[in-house]
Amino acid sequence: MADQLTDGPQIGDTCIGCVVCVDLCPGDVLRMEGDKAVVEYADECWWCGVCRVECPVEGCVKFKFPVAMMNG
């Protein structure tokens, strides 16, 4: 995963392709690309954190929240 995160969810290189995040995402933001999960629609993210909480690989899913959200 790049050091500089963009706004939204980020799936790291440690993804094991378990599909949990893809199946549980209520906004259908994620999809599988080969054997890894990828963010397809970052703008549609609900920021619920289900993907990060349910991922079995600690630290694989990260978020960078937009400044507007943090100051809101």
Buried (B, 14 or more C-beta within 10 A) or exposed (E): BEEEEEBBBBBBEEBEEBEBBBEBBEBEBBEBEEEEBEBBEEEEBEEBEBBBEBBEBEEBBEBEEEEEEEEE
